[in-house]
């Protein structure tokens, strides 16, 4: 759902927000920030999945095939950025909330360029 000052998810592990980029992009990284305003809400860790077509999604994993839990925020104002070791080509990106403070809430950016 859209909350005041951020996307706000349900209090359920792996709730997600999707960005449909409408065309292929070379994704190089991400940034998150907590909910703007009077609310003390933010996402403390998350996972990222991507798709080229929307039918098959793959998670960003380490060299051992384990899904990466990206560190999120520790407050509502700071920006936390992550650069991917290897850029990924996709047209749809999902951020899956793993842990949060109060409720899953965030503002996010996806870094990259059109493929």
C-alpha positions, 0 to 999 in steps of 0.5 A: 500500500502507499502510505504517507511519505513512503510505501508501507507493507503489511506486517508479514515477512517477505511482503514486497514492492515491485517496480516494473521498469517497462523495458530492460535495464542493467541494474547496478544497485539500490538505496533505501530510506525510511518513512518520511514525516512523523512516523518512526518506521523503516526496513532493516533488511531485505532481499531483491528478486528480478525478472526479465519477463515477469513470469520467472523471478530470481533472487540476488545470491552470493557465490555459494547460491545463498540469497543475500539479505541486504542491510537496510536502515537503522533510522527513517532519514539515512540513505543506505546504498548497495552496489551489486558486484555483478550488474543484472539485466531485468525489467522487473525488480522486487524488494522483499522485506525481511525485517523492519522497525514498527512496520515495513516502510521504505522509500527506495531507488534502483540504480542502473541504465537502460540496456 
